[in-house]
């Protein structure tokens, strides 16, 4: 899981939590949540789509490179910002 600040230095600035379905930062499915407090960041079930802070699902294919969002509460610029981050992200050694 990673917390990303989107819309930085604008009135719409906020943080989102990005959770990988597989636990690795490779091609696959990622779930996006609002991250408003430390309690939001550390949750019991990081894949719970029924939570009120759930923003959507990001599907990534890093080999092509392609991405698509499903069920999203994000605007097009936010989607691109998150997808670009995930496409370029390399997890530190030993961390997923």
N, C-alpha and C positions, 0 to 999 in steps of 0.2 A: 504494500500500500504506500502511496505517495500523496502528499498534499501539495497542490499547485495553486499559486495565486494567479487568477485570470483578470483581465481588464485592468492590469496594474496602472496605477497613477491616474485613474479616472474615477468619477463618482460611482461607477458600477463595479468597482474592484471588489472581489470576493475570493474566497478560497474554496476549492473543491478537492474532494478525496477521490483518488483513482485506485481501484482495487482490481487486480488481475484475477481472472477465473482460475487459471492454472498455477498461479503462484510464481511464474516466471514472466519476464518482460519481453516476450516474443510475440509472434503472431497469435491471435486469439481474441477472446472477449474480455472487455474491461467494463466495470460498473462505476458510474460516476455519482457522487453524493455531494451535497452541500456540507462544508466543514465549518461550523460556526463556533465550536468550542473543543477543548481537549477531549471531552467525553464523546463528542461526535466522531472524533478521529479514532478512538479506541473503542470499537464495538464488539459485541459478542459474535455476531454473525455478519461478516463484512460483505456478504452477497445477498442480503435481504432486500428484495425489490419492493416490498410492501411498506418500507419505512417512509415517513413523510418527507425526508430529505433526499430521497432517491431522484436523480435527475435524468438518468438514461443509461443506455448500453452502447458501448463503442466496440465495433468489430474492426480488427486490424489484420492486414496481411502485409508484413514488413518486406516480403520478398518481391511483391509486385511493383511498387508500394500502393496499397489501396486502403481506404477506411470508410466506414459508414456508421451513422448513429441510428439507433432505434429508440422509440419511446422517450423522447428527450424534452426537457424543459430548458434547453439552451438555445441561444440565438446562433446564427451562422458563424459569426466571428469567434464566439466562445468554442463552438464545435471544432473549428479549424485550429484554434490555439491549443486545445487539449490534444487533438489528434497529432499535431506537429510535435508536441512535447513527447507523447508516447512513442511515436515513430523514431525519434532521436534518442530516447532515454536508454541508458545502459546502467543496469543495477550494479552497485559495488560488489566486488567479489564476496561470495558467501551470503549475499542478501537478496531476497526475492521480494 
